[in-house]
Amino acid sequence: MTAFHLRPAEDADGDAIAALIESAFAEYPGCIFDRAAEFPELDAIARHFAARDGLIWVAEDEAGVIGSLAIAPTGDTDAPPGALEITKVYVAARARRRGIARALMDAARAVAGMRGAPEIRLWTDTRFTNAHRFYEVCGFRRQGEPRECHDLSATWEYAYRLPLRAGAPAEPGAVPGRAD
């Protein structure tokens, strides 16, 4: 098994993250990746999340970027104050089942713990069944009915929530903002 490490993403990582997303979309019929139309934030990805009071990490091995995950305050109007949302959760197919997604999730949970977030939320395409299983193993629970995104892929998404205990210590694992 090849070692990997996490680090905060830089704006220059946008192309590598785009490649992760495009590759993941290619695994599912009907998923269309159009960077210019639907992912313009990739052109300045670190600044995009910093402007939202968030963070984005990448996982790297000797071949380059193999995973990503971002966390920022949620834009959901029904969210409790301080709730966070994870996005941009992708791991290269060749690098799956190596603990990369778990390490990225641990970094996000550490941030949530440090900020005293009452919960973490996420939205995921209804087609991404492997991701659903991963989120559920991490303690997330599906909530409500799917929403329609009105995008090029005709996406419907499930909402997932992970309630957190107020004042709970940060999860063990990767330290946010530091390469392991």
C-alpha positions, 0 to 999 in steps of 0.5 A, a space after each residue: 500500500 502506498 502512503 499518502 498525506 493530507 494538506 490544505 489545497 491551493 488554488 493550483 490544485 483546481 485542475 487535479 480536483 477537476 480531474 477527480 470529479 470528472 473521473 468520478 462522474 464518468 463512473 455513472 451514466 448521465 453524469 456530465 462534467 462541465 467545469 466552466 458551466 458548473 464548477 467555476 470555483 475550481 479556478 481558485 478553489 482555496 480562495 473560494 473556500 477561504 471566502 466562505 470561512 471554509 477549508 479544502 484539503 487534498 490527499 496526495 501520494 507519489 503520483 499526485 492528488 488522489 482525494 479531496 474534501 471541503 468543509 464550510 458553513 452551510 447555506 441551508 436556511 433550516 440549518 442550526 447556527 454553526 452547522 457545517 457542510 462538506 463538499 468536494 468529496 472525491 477519491 481517485 478510483 485507483 486509491 480507494 479502500 486505503 483510508 483516504 476518505 476516512 482521513 479526509 472526513 476525520 480532518 473535517 470532523 476535527 474542524 467541526 469539533 474545534 468550531 463547536 458545530 452542532 452538525 455536519 451536513 452534506 448533499 450527494 447524488 442519488 446515483 453515488 451509492 458507494 458514497 452513501 455507504 461510506 457516509 452512513 458508516 461515518 454516522 451520517 443519516 439520510 434526511 427527507 426527500 431528494 432535491 432536484 438540482 436542475 443541472 446538466 446531469 439531471 441530478 437528484 441529491 439526498 441530504 445527509 446529516 451528522 449530529 455532533 455533541 456540543 463541546 465534544 473533542 475533535 475526532 482523532 486523525 488528521 490535523 486540519 491545515 497540517 500535512 501528515 
